Amino acid sequence: MDKLSFLKQYRKSIEFVSNKGLLNIEKENMPDKWLEIFKEEDTTRKIEKLIALWNSVCQKELSNTISYLKENLLEFELILDNGQYAVLYSVKSENNEVLYYEGGIPHNSINITGMQQGWSNVPQSIKGFYEKLHNGFYYLPSRAMGLVPVECITHFENYEWGILEELDEPLGINMATTYGFFENGMGGYVAIDLNNCNNEIATLWFTNDQPEYNVNFWDIVDEWIVIGLQDI
């Protein structure tokens, strides 16, 4: 099965953007740095510019993810799905399979519906990822095992969590101000309580297990992304 046929199993309207199509993209639809990367014709330099962009945004926070991409990224392409541009990453797993990850084009103006305290209260490093690098970065078929797009961020207050009745200790987060930025697709979330997120303090939340409080957001996210890249 060719790549496009595989992708269309999950996104029926997905298409690749040609070099000619790239010339027609208006600047308001794509940041200059991404346009510069995709206009690079030399494959090696193109990947170098991509890795440089990752490093400029989250070298400290996602060092292991960047190292894996640097060694195992086969190619990346611009795609269009329902009018939205995104970046398709083809990454080699440890089993030499090709895994497809999607990174949304970053937003320069973000407003998450229901976020009472506003996007401005999100830790700067997390905002930087979404605003400068990607609006989410995740395994395309499941839309999980990664940072979800802003429109898919989980507001904990809007869900019924059966685990609440089984907690061994009192709830350590405020559901009204807690948001899940990372999903593993199996009931695990890395969440931020905007009332308690200094130094990127986060909660590892499960639908079927006890939560872990006061973990570092990026340590968990970096580890889980690499686990997914190695073998979904």
C-alpha positions in Angstrom: 0.0 0.0 0.0 1.4 3.4 -1.0 1.8 6.2 1.6 -1.2 8.2 0.4 -3.5 5.2 0.4 -2.4 4.4 3.9 -3.0 7.9 5.2 -6.4 8.1 3.5 -7.6 5.3 5.7 -7.5 7.8 8.6 -7.9 11.1 6.7 -10.0 10.8 3.6 -9.4 14.4 2.4 -5.6 14.4 3.0 -3.3 15.5 0.2 0.3 16.4 -0.3 1.2 20.0 -1.2 3.4 20.2 -4.3 6.3 22.6 -4.7 4.0 24.6 -7.0 1.3 24.6 -4.4 3.9 25.8 -1.8 4.4 29.0 -3.9 0.7 29.8 -3.5 0.6 29.7 0.3 -0.1 33.0 1.8 2.1 34.1 4.6 -0.8 34.4 7.1 -1.3 30.6 6.7 2.2 29.6 7.5 5.1 31.2 9.5 8.1 32.4 7.6 10.4 29.9 9.2 8.3 27.0 7.9 8.0 28.5 4.5 11.8 28.8 4.4 12.2 25.2 5.4 9.9 23.8 2.8 11.3 26.0 0.0 14.8 24.5 0.7 15.5 22.1 -2.3 18.5 20.3 -0.8 17.2 17.4 1.2 20.1 17.4 3.7 19.9 21.1 4.4 16.1 20.8 4.6 16.3 18.3 7.5 19.1 20.3 9.1 16.9 23.4 9.1 14.0 21.4 10.6 16.2 20.1 13.4 17.5 23.6 14.0 14.0 24.9 14.4 13.2 22.1 16.9 16.4 23.0 18.8 15.6 26.7 18.8 12.2 26.1 20.5 12.7 23.0 22.8 16.2 21.8 22.8 16.2 21.4 26.6 12.6 20.2 26.9 12.6 17.6 24.2 16.3 16.6 23.9 15.6 12.9 23.5 12.8 13.4 20.9 15.1 15.7 18.9 18.0 13.2 19.0 15.7 10.4 17.8 14.3 12.5 15.0 17.9 13.5 14.0 18.9 9.9 13.7 15.6 8.3 12.3 13.7 10.9 10.4 13.4 9.7 6.8 11.5 12.7 5.3 8.9 15.3 6.1 6.3 16.7 3.8 3.7 19.4 3.8 0.1 18.1 3.8 -3.3 19.7 3.6 -6.4 18.2 5.3 -9.8 19.9 5.3 -8.1 23.3 4.6 -5.6 22.9 7.4 -1.8 22.7 6.6 0.3 20.3 8.7 3.7 18.6 8.5 3.9 14.8 7.9 6.9 13.2 9.5 8.0 9.7 8.3 10.1 8.2 11.1 11.9 4.9 11.2 11.0 2.8 14.3 13.3 0.4 16.1 11.7 -2.4 14.1 12.5 -0.5 10.8 8.8 0.2 10.2 7.8 3.7 9.0 5.6 5.6 11.5 3.7 8.7 10.4 3.6 11.6 12.8 1.7 14.9 12.3 2.8 18.3 13.5 0.2 21.1 13.0 1.3 24.5 11.7 1.8 26.7 14.8 -0.7 29.3 15.9 0.3 32.8 16.7 -3.0 33.6 18.4 -4.5 30.9 20.6 -7.6 30.8 22.6 -8.8 27.5 24.1 -12.5 27.5 24.7 -13.2 27.1 28.4 -9.8 28.0 29.6 -10.9 30.3 32.5 -7.5 31.8 33.2 -6.5 32.1 29.6 -3.7 30.9 27.4 -1.4 33.4 29.0 -1.3 31.3 32.2 0.1 28.3 30.5 3.9 27.8 31.2 6.0 29.7 28.6 7.8 26.6 27.4 4.5 24.9 26.5 3.2 28.0 24.8 6.4 28.3 22.9 6.0 24.8 21.4 2.5 25.5 20.2 3.2 29.0 18.9 6.6 28.5 17.3 7.0 24.9 16.4 3.8 22.8 16.1 0.1 22.9 17.0 0.5 19.4 18.5 2.8 16.6 17.5 1.3 13.1 17.5 1.0 9.7 15.8 -1.3 10.4 12.8 -3.4 7.3 12.8 -4.5 7.6 16.4 -4.0 11.3 17.0 -2.4 10.3 20.2 1.0 9.4 21.8 1.9 13.1 21.6 1.0 16.7 22.3 -2.5 17.2 21.0 -3.7 20.2 18.9 -5.0 23.1 20.9 -8.5 22.3 19.8 -8.2 18.8 21.3 -6.8 19.8 24.7 -8.8 18.0 27.4 -10.5 20.3 29.9 -10.8 18.0 32.9 -13.9 19.6 34.2 -15.9 18.6 31.1 -15.4 14.9 31.6 -16.7 12.4 34.1 -13.7 10.5 35.6 -14.7 7.2 37.2 -11.3 7.0 38.8 -12.3 9.8 41.1 -14.3 7.3 43.2 -11.3 5.1 43.5 -8.6 7.5 44.6 -6.5 6.4 47.5 -5.7 10.0 48.5 -7.6 13.4 48.2 -7.7 14.8 44.7 -4.6 17.0 44.2 -5.7 19.1 41.3 -8.5 21.6 40.5 -10.5 20.0 37.7 -11.8 23.4 36.6 -8.3 24.7 35.9 -6.6 21.5 34.7 -5.9 20.7 31.0 -4.5 17.6 29.4 -1.9 18.5 26.7 -0.6 15.0 26.1 -2.5 11.8 25.5 -1.1 8.3 25.1 -4.3 6.9 23.6 -4.7 4.4 26.4 -6.2 6.5 29.1 -3.0 8.3 30.1 -2.7 12.1 30.2 0.0 14.7 31.1 -2.0 17.5 32.5 -1.3 21.0 33.8 -3.3 22.7 36.6 -3.1 26.4 35.8 -3.3 27.1 39.6 -0.1 25.1 40.2 2.2 24.9 37.2 5.3 26.8 38.2 8.5 25.1 36.9 6.3 23.0 34.5 4.8 21.0 37.4 2.3 18.6 35.9 0.1 15.6 36.8 0.3 12.2 35.2 -3.4 11.2 35.1 -4.9 7.9 34.3 -8.4 6.8 33.7 -7.7 3.4 35.4 -4.9 4.0 37.9 -3.8 6.4 40.6 -2.5 9.8 39.5 1.1 10.9 40.0 1.4 14.5 41.1 4.2 17.0 40.9 6.0 15.4 37.9 7.9 17.5 35.4 5.8 18.1 32.3 8.6 17.8 29.8 10.4 14.9 31.3 7.2 12.7 30.9 6.3 14.1 27.5 9.8 13.6 26.1 10.0 10.1 27.4 6.6 9.1 26.1 7.1 10.6 22.6 10.3 8.6 22.2 8.6 5.4 23.3 6.0 6.0 20.6 8.6 6.8 17.9 10.5 3.7 18.7 7.5 1.4 18.3 3.8 2.4 18.5 
